[in-house]
Amino acid sequence: MNPTKSSAISLRVNGETHSLTVDNRTTLLDALREHIDLTGTKKGCDQGQCGACTVLLDGRRANSCLQLAVAAEGRSVTTIEGMADGERLHPVQQAFLDFDGYQCGYCTPGQVCSAVAVIEEHAAGWPSAATADLRPETGPPPLDDDEIRERMSGNLCRCGAYVSIVRAVAEAAAQAAAVRESAGDTVPAGGSGSGTVPAGGSDARVTA
């Protein structure tokens, strides 16, 4: 009996459903680039170490080079192409432009996807390795430069634009906090919150 080597799958990407037949070993990264022609997600190390292939999977960041496409069926995938709302850039994308958070731009799609998730993770009260006080009653730690660097450490920039990237993430986070405050969405003690930094479509919301 010969094992099945390929599968017919349905991937929901940026709010659209794509029916594909892929080799069972095909990564989500290759499915996006080679089968759906969404080439914004970049292939870097192909080993989950550089972060260039970062996408949002059900609102949480994931290295698409380590994720099998067949395992992503039934989940919501958001790529860099799904971040903008028509001609209006996502606030994180705009901040990267305003603060020159890129040079060659190759890592930028993964940096942006990761930053969107970082802002939501922080708003939800998730600690990082740089968080000094882990007591739930203290709420989210200040999103200072050390926190941003630690939380974004899975994304490498070989051009070395890290200073500008930190500034861009800080600016986008401040804007998101202002939006939550104006909407009356506060993060209670204990760190659970529902504030979001919405991406381009309804399926692209980050819900940590």
Secondary structure, DSSP 4 states (H G I P E B T S, - for coil): -PPP-EEEEEEEETTEEEEEEEETT-BHHHIIIIIS--TTSPPSSSSSSS-TTEEEETTEEEETTSSBGGGGTTSEEE-GGGTSBTTBPPHHHHHHHHTT--SS-SSHHHHHHHHHHHHHHHHTT---TT-S---GGG-SPP--HHHHHHHTTTS--TT--HHHHHHHHHHHHHHHHHHHHHTT----TTS--------SSGGG----
